[in-house]
Amino acid sequence: MRRTTSARTRAEFADSAPLFAALGDETRLRLVARLCDGGPMSIAKLTDGFAITRQAITKHLRMMEDAGLVHSTQAGRESVWQLESKRLEDAQRYLRGISADWDQALIRLKRFVEHT
């Protein structure tokens, strides 16, 4: 039996909120897309084409890191940033659950309307 939104735990909501907050910004979404397309990248590569500073990109990356979306490793003097695919999978799973809940709500509404 599938769990509905009301059956989700407080912990699941608490875990998902920072993830969606991190994804809820155009710059961070562009960074995610860039890391998806190009794999691990340095700040220099990530800032290429952005009209904001490396410092601003770093702040965005730190927020994404706090949400578990990315992590960095040191390569000499540079930090190389990489996506955490598990967190993107978590977002997909969460959205699929919401979509299924919505589909069920629409089915219930249709039945109600048809039988009224």
ZIURCOR-V512233 format. One record per backbone hydrogen bond with DSSP energy under -1.0 kcal/mol. NH is the residue of the N-H (numbers start at 1). CO is the residue of the C=O. E is the energy in kcal/mol with one decimal. If there is no record, write none. Layout:
BEGIN
NH&CO&E  NH&CO&E
END
This chain:
BEGIN
7&4&-1.2  8&5&-1.3  13&9&-1.8  14&10&-2.7  15&11&-2.3  16&12&-1.9  17&13&-2.3  20&16&-2.4  21&17&-2.3  22&18&-2.3  23&19&-1.5  29&25&-2.6  30&26&-2.3  31&27&-2.1  32&28&-2.5  33&29&-2.6  34&30&-2.4  35&31&-2.5  36&32&-2.5  37&33&-2.5  38&34&-2.8  39&35&-1.7  41&81&-2.2  46&42&-2.6  47&43&-2.6  50&47&-2.4  57&53&-2.2  58&54&-2.7  59&55&-1.9  60&56&-2.0  61&57&-2.7  62&58&-2.5  63&59&-2.0  64&60&-2.3  65&61&-2.5  66&62&-2.4  67&63&-1.4  68&65&-1.4  69&64&-2.7  71&82&-2.1  73&80&-2.0  75&78&-3.2  78&75&-1.6  80&73&-3.2  81&41&-3.6  82&71&-2.3  84&69&-3.4  87&84&-1.0  88&84&-1.1  89&85&-2.3  90&86&-2.3  91&87&-2.0  92&88&-2.3  93&89&-2.7  94&90&-2.4  95&91&-2.5  96&92&-2.6  97&93&-2.0  98&94&-2.1  99&95&-2.6  100&96&-2.6  101&97&-2.3  102&98&-2.4  103&99&-2.6  104&100&-2.3  105&101&-2.2  106&102&-2.4  107&103&-2.1  108&104&-2.4  109&105&-2.3  110&106&-2.6  111&107&-2.4  112&108&-2.3  113&109&-2.9  114&110&-2.7  115&111&-1.6
END
